[in-house]
Amino acid sequence: MRILFVCLGNICRSPLAEVIARAEAEQRGLDTWHIASAGTGDWHVGQGADRRSLAVARKHGLDLSRHVARQVTAEEMEDWDWFVAMDRSNRADLLAMGADPARVLLMRQFDPSGELDVPDPYYGGEDGFELAYRLLRENAGRLLDYLASYGR
């Protein structure tokens, strides 16, 4: 299974989602799954994760130190089994690139609250990154449950 977590710049939410989902998948014995992340924009290509994402990941025992931001392109739409967008805007960007709507999920679409978006913490303070981590952590298991039951 090949899963790409997608946000806007690939320095805040999607790298956190990637390491959280990878750790959860490994705990479930799904370590053959290929889990990665990318952004829909090119502003941060080649840069590391935002320092606040690095800090919140480290605080929770995860390592983002080797993350390098990259941009998802229309040419790779068939390279991934699933795209997991952090918000509805990211989902719309993926669909505009030609992603199959049946293979584009929202990170929080299985959240019992009914909320769909993981808010972008980039322009806020540290607390926004902690909130993003919490939302990603709370929803990673539900997302992996769905993907494991669905297959490809």
C-alpha positions in Angstrom: 0.0 0.0 0.0 1.3 3.4 -1.0 -0.1 6.4 1.0 0.8 10.1 0.4 -0.2 12.6 3.1 -0.6 16.0 1.6 -0.8 19.6 2.9 0.1 22.9 1.4 3.8 23.3 1.9 4.9 19.9 3.3 6.6 21.4 6.3 3.9 21.3 9.1 0.9 19.0 8.9 1.8 16.4 6.3 5.2 15.5 7.7 3.7 15.1 11.2 0.9 12.9 9.7 3.6 10.9 7.9 5.6 10.0 11.0 2.5 9.5 13.1 0.9 7.1 10.6 4.2 5.3 10.0 4.7 4.7 13.7 1.0 3.5 14.0 1.4 1.3 10.9 4.6 -0.3 12.3 2.8 -1.0 15.6 0.1 -2.8 13.7 2.6 -4.9 11.7 1.9 -2.9 8.5 5.5 -2.0 7.9 5.4 -3.0 4.3 3.2 0.0 3.6 5.0 2.9 2.0 4.0 6.2 3.7 5.3 9.6 2.6 4.2 13.2 2.4 4.2 16.1 0.0 2.8 19.6 -0.5 0.6 21.0 -3.2 2.8 24.1 -3.4 6.5 24.6 -4.1 7.4 27.3 -1.6 9.3 25.1 0.7 10.7 22.4 -1.6 14.1 21.1 -0.3 13.6 22.6 3.1 13.3 20.7 6.4 10.2 20.5 8.5 9.1 23.7 10.3 11.0 24.1 13.6 7.7 23.9 15.5 6.7 20.6 13.8 10.2 19.3 14.7 9.7 20.3 18.3 6.2 18.8 18.7 7.3 15.6 17.0 10.4 15.4 19.3 8.2 16.0 22.3 6.1 13.0 21.4 9.0 10.7 20.6 8.9 11.1 16.8 11.8 12.1 14.5 11.3 14.7 11.7 15.0 15.6 11.5 15.5 14.0 8.0 12.4 15.4 6.4 12.9 17.2 3.1 9.8 19.0 1.7 8.7 18.1 -1.7 5.8 19.0 -4.0 3.3 16.4 -5.4 2.8 16.7 -9.1 0.2 15.6 -11.6 2.6 13.2 -13.1 2.6 11.0 -10.0 -1.1 10.6 -9.5 -0.9 6.9 -10.5 2.1 6.3 -8.2 0.0 6.3 -5.1 -2.8 4.1 -3.9 -4.2 6.7 -1.6 -3.8 10.5 -1.0 -4.7 11.8 2.4 -5.4 15.5 2.4 -5.1 17.6 5.5 -8.0 19.9 4.5 -10.6 20.4 1.8 -8.5 22.9 0.0 -5.6 20.4 -0.3 -8.2 17.8 -1.5 -9.4 20.2 -4.2 -5.8 20.8 -5.3 -5.2 17.1 -5.7 -8.4 16.6 -7.7 -7.4 19.5 -9.9 -4.1 17.7 -10.6 -6.1 14.6 -11.8 -6.2 12.5 -8.7 -9.0 9.9 -8.7 -11.7 11.2 -6.2 -12.2 7.7 -4.9 -8.5 7.6 -3.8 -8.4 11.0 -2.0 -9.3 10.9 1.6 -9.4 13.7 4.2 -7.3 13.1 7.3 -10.3 13.7 9.6 -13.1 12.2 7.5 -13.6 9.4 10.1 -13.5 11.8 13.0 -16.6 11.4 15.2 -16.8 15.2 15.6 -17.7 15.6 12.0 -14.9 18.1 11.5 -13.0 17.5 8.3 -10.0 19.8 8.3 -6.7 19.7 10.2 -6.1 23.5 10.7 -2.9 24.8 9.2 -0.7 26.0 12.2 1.9 27.8 10.0 0.9 31.4 10.8 0.1 30.7 14.5 2.0 29.8 17.6 3.2 26.6 19.2 -0.3 25.7 20.4 -1.5 25.3 16.8 1.2 22.7 16.2 0.2 20.8 19.3 -3.4 20.9 18.2 -2.4 19.6 14.7 -0.4 16.8 16.4 -3.4 15.8 18.6 -5.8 15.8 15.7 -3.5 13.8 13.5 -2.8 11.3 16.4 -6.4 10.9 17.2 -7.3 10.2 13.6 -4.4 8.1 12.4 -5.8 4.9 13.8 -9.2 5.4 12.3 -7.7 6.2 8.9 -5.4 3.1 9.0 -8.4 0.9 10.0 -10.2 2.1 6.9 -7.2 1.6 4.6 -6.5 -1.8 6.0 -10.1 -2.9 5.5 -10.4 -1.4 2.1 -7.1 -2.6 0.5 -6.3 -1.7 -3.1 
